[in-house]
């Protein structure tokens, strides 16, 4: 990912895909967790 692309994400630009989030998690040595919860 380029620095300008990361900057756009950080500033609220386009919604990242799961693939992008996975790559970011890997680069940060983190685990990506997607979770659905009740709205109540």
N, C-alpha and C positions, 0 to 999 in steps of 0.2 A: 504494500500500500504506500502510495506516495504521501509526502508531507502535506501537499495541498488537499488531497482527498481526506486525510485524517482531520485536517483543520475544518473542512466543510462539515464533517460529521459532528465534530465538537461544537460547532456553532449552530447546530440544529438544522443542518441541511437535509439531504435525502435520508429516508429511513433505511438503515442498514439491513441487508439480508442476513439470514441465519449463517450463510457461508462467511460473510464478512465478520460477523460476531465471533464465529469459530476461529477464524484466523487471528483476530485481535486477542482472544483468550489465549490461544497458543503462544503468541508473541509475548504476552504478559505472564506466561507460566501460570495461568489461571484456568479454572473450570467454568465452562459456560453452563448455566442452569436456566432453562426456560420453564416457567411454572404458571399454571392457571389456578386461580383461587376464586372463591365465591365473592360476589360483589357486595354482599351484605356485611 
